[in-house]
Amino acid sequence: MTMKGAGRKSAGAVVAGGELNGLGVARSLGAARVPFVLLDTHATKPAFATRFGKKCIVRALHGPEFVEDLLAVASRFSEKPVLILTEERSVVTVSSAREQLADAFHLTLPARSLTEDLLDKMRFQRLAERHGLSVPRAISFGKERREDPLSNLRFPCVLKPTAKSAEYDRHFAKAYKVSAPSEVEDLWSRMREVIDELIVQEWIEGADSDVYFCLQYRGSESPSCSFVGRKICQWPPLVGGTASCIPAPEAAAALISATDKFFEAVGFFGIGSMEFKRDRRDGQFYAVEPTVGRTDYQEEIATLNGVNIPFAAYCGAFGQLPPPRGHVDPPAGWRDPFGYAKARLAGAPDPVVELNPRIDFYDAYFRASDPMPFLKLKLPGLKRRLRRHLITHG
């Protein structure tokens, strides 16, 4: 394990994960002047080029080696730091090892059993149904499945694994839209070698811009800190991750209320979020899935609009309230340039002009005040073009 910068530090934070998610967290904590150490397995990750924080190479971001390296990093702080996670596998590891880590870190995780329930899509489905959160109908489908006939569902449906699997991710897409039971059977015949169970959930009719999210930090004894946004583009379209998003003040009251009600009912606290989709057939919002114990991919959009959730989590660990929400005008949008470009090339629309023409978009990589992540990203391409130029004209 290697770290840039020596010496012991006072209370601060440790951020695990240097991808785009971690870059947003680093900029959020940096803007709040929180000292922190950013961890990842490779210095090539985007967040390692930011001017904020110290950087530390660790052996892994999950598993026993991750726990060992976390404890080594914590020993460099004179006061217990706050641990902020950005990847689901890190959440699984930290939740399982919380007894080892609790004396070394302020952890922002709910109870272990609840964490496990919310990380599993089918167990979340049952919790949501039990507590009155609107969710589309779904059944489990797998090696040990009950005899719930697929014919009970209204197709089209969306099919995805009930839990994260690195092996699944290597071979299959995040989710699949299927139009008939036969498609489920066909996909399962190929997926059953790497996972044990799927969730098949009724499709919510709508475009990418009908997908909303409520990002939160919930203190164990304080009101939630929330931000509501909506996606503009996803990659892949309709079933992928966020490529472009904007604030959604028109839906904030309803979605914060629904998220608060559910999370309070199950006893959730810490960093998390809930994704919703508005069904164009009935106009109702349906919860799709939660994010548990970690920041979301597009978390920085909240900070750009005056709601710094990583800083709220840092303050909450020490029993303090974060500053009130800042006023941002014009409102800020967030865009992953690579996902957005792929979505647009695939024919995805961009309705932002119709939704809010005043949006001021921020590139997820480039900031004038923190340009190195963008420049580092572009440097290999510039080198290749220069090499071709020299070969052609040299």
Disulfide bonds with the S-S distance in Angstrom:
none
